Amino acid sequence: MLRKQKEFQLSNPDINKLRILLHGPIGAEMSSFINSVNTVLQGCNTTAALADSAARVESHSFTVKLLNQPKSGIPQVTIMIMVDEICPLVKDDLEKIYTSKKIKEKMQECCDSLRIPLNCIYPVKNYSEEVTNDLHLDVLILVAMKDIIMFANDYVEDQNYTEQGPKMCSQ
């Protein structure tokens, strides 16, 4: 799975990178998620993004208001972090993340309040205390990132199709 992520190529050769917006309040662990993704990709503990949960002082934040995102086809996902704090069962054994009733309840709450389908909500645990990679954390993060990248790639493809119309096969 990691190799596929690293070797991923966009389907549209005219696009050289995808932009992914992480949106949330200050202190919502977005930097920790970026660091966790980087930790998985690098295979070692990284802290490239500023992540200081202790510094919850007044800070500036960029807020982007996206109106009618689902109607415009912009893909949306929710990364539900700190699952180990929601459920003691998961804290003891991360493999139980998809069988935990508490996690399922929280996912349903996200689904209902954010109007994002359940299959677009990814429960993950950020690297926060670990100093070495953990396979179970890596898999959860990679699954979320794989789908985020694929959703974004599909969106770019759809935009290209809409702008240029269907491509006809030459005979």
N, CA and C of each residue as an Amber inpcrd file, in Angstrom:
protein
   513
   0.8240000  -1.1840000   0.0000000   0.0000000   0.0000000   0.0000000
   0.8760000   1.2600000   0.0000000   1.9330000   1.2410000   0.7970000
   2.8360000   2.3830000   0.8630000   3.5180000   2.6130000  -0.4770000
   3.9560000   1.5480000  -1.1070000   4.6210000   1.6680000  -2.4060000
   3.6840000   2.2840000  -3.4340000   2.4150000   1.8470000  -3.4220000
   1.4380000   2.3970000  -4.3620000   1.2260000   3.8890000  -4.1390000
   1.2120000   4.3080000  -2.8700000   1.0580000   5.7410000  -2.5620000
   2.2310000   6.5360000  -3.1180000   3.4180000   6.0070000  -2.9100000
   4.6170000   6.7250000  -3.3510000   4.7320000   6.7640000  -4.8750000
   4.1870000   5.7460000  -5.5500000   4.2890000   5.6650000  -7.0110000
   3.0670000   6.2310000  -7.7220000   2.1070000   6.7490000  -7.0000000
   0.8670000   7.2400000  -7.5840000   1.1290000   8.3110000  -8.6410000
   0.4270000   8.1980000  -9.7580000   0.4860000   9.1870000 -10.8350000
  -0.9150000   9.7180000 -11.0860000  -1.0380000  11.0250000 -11.2390000
  -2.3320000  11.6190000 -11.5540000  -2.8050000  11.1420000 -12.9180000
  -4.1030000  10.9960000 -13.0610000  -4.6440000  10.5050000 -14.3280000
  -4.6120000  11.5720000 -15.4170000  -4.5340000  12.8370000 -15.0420000
  -4.4820000  13.9210000 -16.0090000  -3.0460000  14.4410000 -16.0830000
  -2.3610000  14.2400000 -17.2020000  -0.9620000  14.6580000 -17.3020000
  -0.7650000  16.1770000 -17.2510000  -1.8380000  16.9450000 -17.4660000
  -1.7380000  18.4030000 -17.4100000  -1.7180000  18.9250000 -15.9680000
  -2.0650000  18.0850000 -15.0240000  -2.0750000  18.4600000 -13.6110000
  -0.8450000  17.8380000 -12.9630000  -0.0430000  18.6700000 -12.2740000
   1.1680000  18.1020000 -11.6710000   1.0700000  17.9150000 -10.1630000
   0.0130000  18.4510000  -9.5270000  -0.1670000  18.2010000  -8.0950000
  -1.6200000  18.4380000  -7.7000000  -1.9990000  17.7690000  -6.6330000
  -3.3260000  17.9470000  -6.0550000  -3.1980000  18.8510000  -4.8470000
  -4.2000000  19.6560000  -4.6190000  -4.2330000  20.4800000  -3.4120000
  -5.3460000  19.9470000  -2.5270000  -4.9850000  19.6830000  -1.2870000
  -5.9480000  19.1350000  -0.3380000  -6.0580000  20.1100000   0.8230000
  -7.2670000  20.5280000   1.1170000  -7.5130000  21.4740000   2.1980000
  -7.8390000  20.7260000   3.4740000  -7.1020000  21.0220000   4.5220000
  -7.4450000  20.5390000   5.8590000  -8.0950000  21.7130000   6.5700000
  -9.3000000  21.5230000   7.0150000 -10.0520000  22.6140000   7.6290000
 -10.4990000  22.2100000   9.0200000 -10.2850000  23.0640000   9.9670000
 -10.7170000  22.7910000  11.3250000 -10.2300000  23.8940000  12.2430000
 -10.7260000  23.8960000  13.4570000 -10.3160000  24.9420000  14.3980000
  -8.8660000  24.7570000  14.8500000  -8.2810000  25.8390000  15.3470000
  -6.9350000  25.7780000  15.8980000  -6.9390000  24.7610000  17.0390000
  -5.9270000  23.9220000  17.0500000  -5.8290000  22.8970000  18.0820000
  -6.5530000  21.6180000  17.7280000  -7.0160000  21.4950000  16.4820000
  -7.7670000  20.3070000  16.0710000  -6.8800000  19.1910000  15.5500000
  -5.5720000  19.2990000  15.7840000  -4.6380000  18.2310000  15.4330000
  -4.3830000  18.0780000  13.9360000  -4.6530000  19.1290000  13.1500000
  -4.3940000  19.0370000  11.7100000  -2.9010000  18.8980000  11.4240000
  -2.0740000  19.6770000  12.1220000  -0.6270000  19.5660000  11.9400000
  -0.1430000  18.1840000  12.3550000  -0.7260000  17.6500000  13.4160000
  -0.3550000  16.3010000  13.8570000  -0.7160000  15.2670000  12.8020000
  -1.8440000  15.4710000  12.1140000  -2.2150000  14.5450000  11.0490000
  -1.2080000  14.6340000   9.8960000  -0.8160000  15.8500000   9.5250000
   0.1880000  16.0100000   8.4690000   1.4850000  15.3180000   8.8860000
   1.9090000  15.5330000  10.1240000   3.1180000  14.8660000  10.6190000
   2.9600000  13.3460000  10.6100000   1.7650000  12.8660000  10.9490000
   1.5220000  11.4160000  10.9570000   1.6200000  10.8420000   9.5520000
   1.0500000  11.5320000   8.5760000   1.1520000  11.0810000   7.1820000
   2.6160000  11.0620000   6.7670000   3.3330000  12.1140000   7.0960000
   4.7530000  12.1810000   6.7510000   5.5460000  11.0840000   7.4520000
   5.2150000  10.7760000   8.6920000   5.8730000   9.6940000   9.4300000
   5.6780000   8.3650000   8.7080000   4.4630000   8.1190000   8.2290000
   4.1930000   6.8780000   7.4890000   5.0130000   6.8450000   6.2040000
   4.9970000   7.9380000   5.4600000   5.6880000   7.9640000   4.1700000
   7.2050000   7.8940000   4.3150000   7.7450000   8.5130000   5.3680000
   9.1960000   8.5230000   5.5750000   9.6920000   7.2770000   6.3090000
   8.7880000   6.6270000   7.0430000   9.1890000   5.4380000   7.7860000
   9.8880000   5.7430000   9.0940000   9.8170000   7.0040000   9.5110000
  10.4220000   7.3910000  10.7910000   9.6670000   8.5930000  11.3400000
   9.8440000   8.8550000  12.6040000   9.1590000   9.9380000  13.2900000
   9.5440000  11.2860000  12.6850000   8.5500000  12.0970000  12.2840000
   8.8280000  13.4110000  11.7050000   7.9570000  14.4780000  12.3670000
   8.4170000  15.7020000  12.2920000   7.6590000  16.8320000  12.8410000
   7.7770000  18.0300000  11.9120000   7.5790000  17.8140000  10.6260000
   7.7420000  18.8820000   9.6500000   6.7260000  20.0000000   9.8410000
   5.4830000  19.6460000  10.1650000   4.4440000  20.6560000  10.3780000
   4.4520000  21.0620000  11.8420000   4.2980000  22.3450000  12.0810000
   4.2680000  22.8380000  13.4530000   3.0670000  22.2320000  14.1650000
   3.3290000  21.4790000  15.2100000   2.2520000  20.8450000  15.9750000
   2.5790000  20.9930000  17.4460000   1.9730000  21.9790000  18.0730000
   2.2420000  22.2000000  19.4790000   0.9210000  22.3350000  20.2060000
   0.4170000  21.2150000  20.6910000  -0.8800000  21.2230000  21.3600000
  -0.8330000  21.9880000  22.6700000   0.3600000  22.1780000  23.2270000
   0.4700000  22.9170000  24.4790000   0.3070000  24.4150000  24.2620000
   0.5830000  24.8720000  23.0550000   0.4990000  26.3070000  22.7520000
  -0.8840000  26.6540000  22.2260000  -1.8620000  26.6540000  23.0750000
  -3.2350000  26.9540000  22.6730000  -3.5470000  28.4290000  22.9140000
  -2.6060000  29.2760000  22.5940000  -2.7890000  30.7070000  22.7830000
  -3.4530000  31.2930000  21.5500000  -3.8160000  32.5590000  21.6540000
  -4.4130000  33.2280000  20.4990000  -3.4860000  33.0680000  19.3040000
  -4.0480000  32.7190000  18.1790000  -3.2580000  32.5080000  16.9820000
  -4.0960000  32.8870000  15.7810000  -3.4480000  33.1020000  14.6930000
  -4.1660000  33.4070000  13.4620000  -4.4350000  32.1120000  12.7170000
  -5.5920000  32.0370000  12.1110000  -5.9610000  30.8490000  11.3580000
  -6.6180000  31.2870000  10.0610000  -6.3260000  30.5710000   9.0020000
  -7.0030000  30.8340000   7.7460000  -8.3040000  30.0590000   7.7460000
  -9.3830000  30.7410000   7.4850000 -10.6750000  30.0890000   7.4100000
 -11.1650000  30.1900000   5.9770000 -11.4950000  29.0740000   5.4070000
 -12.0060000  29.0490000   4.0510000 -13.4550000  28.6340000   4.1160000
 -14.3130000  29.4660000   3.5780000 -15.7250000  29.1340000   3.5690000
 -16.0550000  28.5060000   2.2230000 -16.4010000  27.2350000   2.2750000
 -16.7780000  26.5200000   1.0640000 -18.2810000  26.3040000   1.0990000
 -18.9800000  26.9820000   0.2430000 -20.4290000  26.8740000   0.2140000
 -20.8520000  25.8250000  -0.7980000 -21.7930000  25.0240000  -0.4120000
 -22.3700000  24.0000000  -1.2870000 -21.3180000  23.0770000  -1.8960000
 -20.3420000  22.6750000  -1.1010000 -19.2960000  21.7950000  -1.6090000
 -19.8570000  20.5210000  -2.2270000 -20.7760000  19.8250000  -1.5390000
 -21.2650000  18.5820000  -2.1460000 -21.9740000  18.8270000  -3.4730000
 -22.6950000  19.9490000  -3.5750000 -23.4190000  20.2400000  -4.8160000
 -22.4650000  20.5290000  -5.9530000 -21.2980000  21.1090000  -5.6480000
 -20.3250000  21.4140000  -6.6920000 -19.4470000  20.2160000  -7.0020000
 -19.6260000  19.1340000  -6.2820000 -18.8760000  17.9170000  -6.5450000
 -17.5230000  17.8670000  -5.8770000 -17.1920000  18.8570000  -5.0700000
 -15.9040000  18.8330000  -4.3730000 -15.9420000  17.7080000  -3.3520000
 -15.0150000  16.7610000  -3.4730000 -15.0440000  15.6320000  -2.5360000
 -14.7090000  16.0820000  -1.1150000 -15.3990000  15.4970000  -0.1620000
 -15.1670000  15.8150000   1.2380000 -15.0180000  14.5340000   2.0400000
 -14.0810000  14.5510000   2.9380000 -13.9200000  13.4520000   3.8770000
 -13.7240000  14.0440000   5.2610000 -13.9240000  13.2190000   6.2490000
 -13.6510000  13.6080000   7.6280000 -12.6150000  12.6530000   8.1890000
 -11.5610000  13.2330000   8.7490000 -10.5640000  12.4480000   9.4550000
 -10.9120000  12.5700000  10.9300000 -11.3680000  11.4790000  11.5110000
 -11.7620000  11.4630000  12.9160000 -10.5700000  10.9630000  13.7250000
  -9.9110000  11.9090000  14.4050000  -8.6760000  11.5840000  15.1180000
  -8.9340000  11.3260000  16.5960000  -7.8930000  10.9660000  17.2730000
  -7.9120000  10.6880000  18.7180000  -8.9300000   9.6070000  19.0820000
  -9.0640000   8.6120000  18.2190000 -10.0080000   7.5210000  18.4680000
  -9.6370000   6.7310000  19.7120000  -8.3630000   6.7440000  20.0620000
  -7.9200000   6.0270000  21.2570000  -8.4600000   6.6850000  22.5200000
  -8.7860000   7.9630000  22.4570000  -9.3550000   8.6520000  23.6140000
 -10.8680000   8.4710000  23.7010000 -11.4850000   8.1350000  22.5890000
 -12.9350000   7.9240000  22.5480000 -13.2910000   6.5750000  23.1520000
 -12.4600000   5.5830000  22.8760000 -12.7980000   4.2160000  23.2510000
 -11.6110000   3.4920000  23.8840000 -11.7440000   3.0780000  25.1390000
 -10.6600000   2.3450000  25.8070000 -10.3050000   1.0380000  25.0920000
 -11.2980000   0.3920000  24.4880000 -11.0590000  -0.8440000  23.7440000
 -10.0660000  -0.5960000  22.6120000 -10.2520000   0.5120000  21.9100000
  -9.3660000   0.8630000  20.8000000  -8.0040000   1.3120000  21.3210000
  -7.9890000   1.9700000  22.4670000  -6.7110000   2.3910000  23.0540000
  -5.8330000   1.1830000  23.3390000  -6.4490000   0.0950000  23.7970000
  -5.7080000  -1.1270000  24.0930000  -5.3560000  -1.9220000  22.8420000
  -6.2220000  -1.8400000  21.8100000  -6.0120000  -2.6300000  20.6020000
  -6.5920000  -1.8860000  19.4020000  -5.7290000  -1.2100000  18.6710000
  -6.1540000  -0.3900000  17.5350000  -6.8500000  -1.2050000  16.4430000
  -6.6080000  -2.4980000  16.4000000  -7.2540000  -3.3520000  15.4070000
  -8.7680000  -3.3970000  15.5900000  -9.2680000  -3.0220000  16.7600000
 -10.7020000  -3.0820000  17.0510000 -11.4300000  -1.7960000  16.6660000
 -10.7730000  -0.9590000  15.9130000 -11.3280000   0.3440000  15.5870000
 -12.6590000   0.2490000  14.8320000 -12.7920000  -0.7080000  13.9420000
 -14.0290000  -0.8290000  13.1520000 -15.0660000  -1.7290000  13.8040000
 -14.7540000  -2.3040000  14.9580000 -15.7470000  -3.1090000  15.6810000
 -16.2300000  -2.4100000  16.9470000 -15.6320000  -1.2810000  17.2650000
 -15.9970000  -0.5440000  18.4660000 -17.3340000   0.1790000  18.2850000
 -18.2650000  -0.0440000  19.2070000 -19.5660000   0.6260000  19.1590000
 -19.4100000   2.1260000  19.3670000 -18.5010000   2.5230000  20.2570000
 -18.2910000   3.9480000  20.5150000 -17.7610000   4.6620000  19.2740000
 -16.8530000   4.0280000  18.5670000 -16.3070000   4.6270000  17.3420000
 -17.4070000   4.7290000  16.2970000 -18.2000000   3.6610000  16.1470000
 -19.3070000   3.6990000  15.1840000 -20.3010000   4.8050000  15.5230000
 -20.5890000   4.9820000  16.8130000 -21.5030000   6.0520000  17.2350000
 -20.9370000   7.4230000  16.8660000 -19.6500000   7.6380000  17.1160000
 -19.0130000   8.9180000  16.7850000 -18.9900000   9.1390000  15.2730000
 -18.7530000   8.0720000  14.5190000 -18.7840000   8.1920000  13.0620000
 -20.1820000   8.5760000  12.5920000 -21.2080000   7.9780000  13.1880000
 -22.5850000   8.3080000  12.8250000 -22.8990000   9.7670000  13.1830000
 -22.4080000  10.2290000  14.3290000 -22.5850000  11.6400000  14.7130000
 -21.9640000  12.5590000  13.6680000 -20.7620000  12.2230000  13.2260000
 -20.0980000  13.0130000  12.1770000 -20.9190000  12.9900000  10.8960000
 -21.3900000  11.8230000  10.5430000 -22.2030000  11.6600000   9.3370000
 -23.4410000  12.5470000   9.4060000 -24.1350000  12.5040000  10.5390000
 -25.3690000  13.2640000  10.6990000 -25.1240000  14.7690000  10.7390000
 -24.1100000  15.2020000  11.4750000 -23.9000000  16.6390000  11.6360000
 -23.2010000  17.2800000  10.4380000 -22.2950000  16.5650000   9.7880000
 -21.5510000  17.1320000   8.6610000 -22.1310000  16.7550000   7.3050000
 -23.0610000  15.8030000   7.3230000 -23.6950000  15.3140000   6.0820000
 -22.6610000  14.7430000   5.1080000 -21.7540000  14.0030000   5.6860000
 -20.7480000  13.2900000   4.9030000 -21.0380000  11.8110000   5.0620000
 -21.0510000  11.0520000   3.9610000 -21.3550000   9.6180000   4.0630000
 -20.3900000   8.8920000   5.0000000 -20.8920000   7.8480000   5.6380000
 -20.0650000   7.0570000   6.5590000 -18.7910000   6.5400000   5.9050000
 -18.8840000   6.1880000   4.6240000 -17.6950000   5.6400000   3.9640000
 -16.6780000   6.7230000   3.5840000 -16.9520000   7.9590000   3.9940000
 -16.0030000   9.0590000   3.8010000 -15.5170000   9.6010000   5.1400000
 -15.7300000   8.8390000   6.1940000 -15.2620000   9.2050000   7.5330000
 -14.2120000   8.1790000   7.9400000 -13.0260000   8.6790000   8.2450000
 -11.8930000   7.8040000   8.5240000 -11.4230000   7.9690000   9.9610000
 -11.6690000   6.9650000  10.7980000 -11.1350000   7.0220000  12.1500000
  -9.6480000   6.6750000  12.1200000  -8.8260000   7.5660000  12.6360000
  -7.3850000   7.3280000  12.6660000  -6.8250000   7.7610000  14.0120000
  -5.6320000   7.3360000  14.2720000  -4.9010000   7.8030000  15.4460000
  -3.6360000   8.4430000  14.9230000  -3.3930000   9.6740000  15.3250000
  -2.1600000  10.3530000  14.9400000  -0.9850000   9.7830000  15.7200000
   0.1960000   9.8950000  15.1230000   1.4170000   9.6160000  15.8740000
   1.5800000  10.7720000  16.8530000   1.5180000  10.4750000  18.1370000
   1.6680000  11.5450000  19.1220000   2.6300000  11.1400000  20.2380000
   2.5630000   9.9000000  20.6590000   3.4370000   9.4140000  21.7290000
   4.4860000   8.4400000  21.1990000   4.2220000   7.8610000  20.0540000
   5.0840000   6.8200000  19.4950000   6.3740000   7.4270000  18.9510000
   7.4600000   6.7150000  19.1190000   8.7380000   7.1660000  18.5650000
   9.1870000   6.2800000  17.4000000   8.4860000   5.1710000  17.1910000
   8.7450000   4.3110000  16.0390000   7.4180000   4.0480000  15.3410000
   7.5060000   3.6560000  14.0900000   6.2920000   3.3870000  13.3300000
   5.5490000   2.1800000  13.8680000   4.2350000   2.2420000  13.7670000
   3.3520000   1.1630000  14.1890000   2.5190000   0.7690000  12.9760000
   2.5360000  -0.5040000  12.6150000   1.8560000  -0.9800000  11.4220000
   0.3690000  -0.6330000  11.4240000  -0.3000000  -0.7700000  12.5610000
  -1.7430000  -0.5070000  12.6220000  -2.0480000   0.9740000  12.3920000
  -1.2590000   1.8480000  12.9620000  -1.4270000   3.2820000  12.7050000
  -1.1660000   3.5920000  11.2420000  -0.0710000   3.0290000  10.7210000
   0.2850000   3.2620000   9.3230000  -0.8520000   2.8820000   8.3840000
  -1.4510000   1.7210000   8.6150000  -2.5210000   1.2480000   7.7300000
  -3.7200000   2.1930000   7.7640000  -4.1410000   2.6130000   8.9580000
  -5.2770000   3.5290000   9.0650000  -5.0080000   4.8420000   8.3280000
  -3.8200000   5.3760000   8.5010000  -3.4530000   6.6360000   7.8540000
  -3.3470000   6.4580000   6.3480000  -2.7350000   5.3550000   5.9140000
  -2.5890000   5.1020000   4.4720000  -3.9360000   4.8930000   3.7840000
  -4.8480000   4.2000000   4.4370000  -6.1850000   3.9970000   3.8450000
  -6.8680000   5.3440000   3.6490000  -6.8110000   6.1980000   4.6640000
  -7.4240000   7.5260000   4.5510000  -6.7600000   8.3230000   3.4340000
  -5.4410000   8.3570000   3.4020000  -4.7400000   9.1340000   2.3770000
  -4.9730000   8.5820000   0.9780000  -4.9840000   7.2680000   0.8520000
  -5.2340000   6.6600000  -0.4650000  -6.5780000   7.1230000  -1.0040000
  -7.6080000   7.0650000  -0.1690000  -8.9330000   7.4640000  -0.6200000
  -9.0190000   8.9630000  -0.8740000  -8.3990000   9.7720000  -0.0340000
  -8.3980000  11.2240000  -0.2630000  -7.7600000  11.5440000  -1.6080000
  -6.6340000  10.9240000  -1.8830000  -5.9440000  11.1600000  -3.1570000
  -6.7880000  10.6670000  -4.3300000  -7.4020000   9.4970000  -4.1800000
  -8.2380000   8.9730000  -5.2700000  -9.4780000   9.8440000  -5.4970000
 -10.1100000  10.3120000  -4.4110000 -11.2700000  11.2030000  -4.5550000
 -10.8630000  12.4810000  -5.2780000  -9.7180000  13.0490000  -4.9000000
  -9.2400000  14.2730000  -5.5440000  -8.9020000  14.0190000  -7.0070000
  -8.2690000  12.8950000  -7.2920000  -7.9360000  12.5450000  -8.6650000
  -9.2070000  12.3650000  -9.5000000 -10.2020000  11.6990000  -8.9270000
 -11.4820000  11.5360000  -9.6340000 -12.1320000  12.8930000  -9.9080000
 -12.0430000  13.8070000  -8.9420000 -12.6090000  15.1460000  -9.1130000
 -11.9210000  15.8730000 -10.2680000 -10.5850000  15.7910000 -10.3280000
  -9.8430000  16.4200000 -11.4190000 -10.2560000  15.8050000 -12.7530000
 -10.3870000  14.4930000 -12.8070000 -10.8340000  13.8120000 -14.0240000
 -12.2210000  14.2900000 -14.4410000 -13.1410000  14.3750000 -13.4560000
 -14.5030000  14.8240000 -13.7470000 -14.5100000  16.2510000 -14.2780000
 -13.6710000  17.1270000 -13.7110000 -13.6010000  18.5140000 -14.1720000
 -13.0790000  18.5660000 -15.5980000 -12.0820000  17.7720000 -15.8990000
 -11.5150000  17.7110000 -17.2440000 -12.5620000  17.1990000 -18.2300000
 -13.3280000  16.1890000 -17.8370000 -14.3720000  15.6270000 -18.6900000
 -15.4600000  16.6670000 -18.9470000 -15.8570000  17.3930000 -17.9020000
 -16.9070000  18.3980000 -18.0140000 -16.4710000  19.5400000 -18.9300000
 -15.2140000  19.9740000 -18.7970000 -14.7230000  21.0930000 -19.5950000
 -14.4970000  20.7110000 -21.0520000 -14.0060000  19.5080000 -21.3040000
 -13.6350000  19.1200000 -22.6610000 -14.6490000  18.1930000 -23.3230000
 -15.5910000  17.7020000 -22.5740000 -16.5590000  16.7560000 -23.1080000
 -15.9380000  15.3780000 -23.2230000 -16.7650000  14.4130000 -23.5680000
 -16.2430000  13.0420000 -23.6630000 -15.2310000  12.8960000 -24.7800000
 -14.2180000  12.0950000 -24.5400000 -13.2260000  11.8260000 -25.5930000
 -13.7180000  10.6550000 -26.4300000 -13.6280000  10.8270000 -27.7120000
 -14.0920000   9.7880000 -28.6260000 -12.9020000   8.9320000 -29.0370000
 -13.1380000   7.6640000 -29.1290000 -12.0840000   6.7570000 -29.5840000
 -11.8850000   6.9460000 -31.0790000 -10.6360000   6.9970000 -31.5050000
 -10.3930000   7.1040000 -32.9500000 -10.4890000   5.7330000 -33.5660000
 -11.0020000   5.7210000 -34.7880000 -11.1980000   4.4340000 -35.4520000
 -10.1430000   4.1650000 -36.4650000
